[in-house]
């Protein structure tokens, strides 16, 4: 195999068993206009140059390989060393929402559960009943509302907790969606009422968009917009139509998810997910926030 031939060479200077290396030799010498010849036999490639160009060819090749010794830089190791200590309790979470709906029933004005637990802008802003931001997530207007949130939300939360771990994941789902509900109430004012887990679903979409993107590359420049655009597309597809759709809850849940997704992807939270103690602490915080909110709602 011949890469380049101009004048008949007569000095052999290098030998390799890699064709790629031989091709690199040829490119380097061609760039500096040194006549050369590469002769291949079996799995061996030999570089030949004329006697007049021997020292110059050796210098050019050694300079090239010295300058490019550490190039290209190694890719960062894939973030695949994390395995949740416990499998995400997806079935328990979905089962819990369905079981709770069987107790509370659909949204009715006279229902104790909805009177005390629905998201009520007036009670939240004027009375300070902040726990409604959490309790409203566990209430649903009807069966269709419940099943859509369970199907989409359960699937998303399962993969989210596979990345973050169960305790850390569940706490951030609850806390982030509560923040989304708060912003929605501040925007809509005291006349706004809401129920449903969909704020949490879109919070998870936002956090997943950021975490999965950060796992592939460092976000710089326009790369920062990729998870934002992905989340916005899902918002347009899943969360912008329907009789009982609360677009504000979906939008602000998504935005809070994008913000807290960056927090989850940074150190030290990203490394603390390996700790069983940390996961247990956050799981207990999740239970305390959820159960404590309902205790305050039923016994203010």
Secondary structure, 3 states (H helix, E strand, C coil): CCCCCCCCCCEEEEEECCHHHHHHHHHHHHHCCCCEEEEEECCEEEEEECHHHHHHHHHHHHHHHHHCCCCCCCCCCCCCCCCCCCCCCHHHHHHHHHHHHHHHCCCCCCCHHHHHHCEEHHHHHHHCCCCHHHHHHHCCCCHHHHHHHHHHHHHHHHHHHHHHCHHHHHHHHHHHHHHHHHHHHHHHCCCCEECCCHHHHHHHHHHHHHHHHHCCCCCCHHHHHHHHHHHHHHHHHHCCCCCCCCHHHHHHHHHHHHHHHHHHHCCCHHHHCCCHHHHHHHHHHHHHHHHHHHHHHHCC
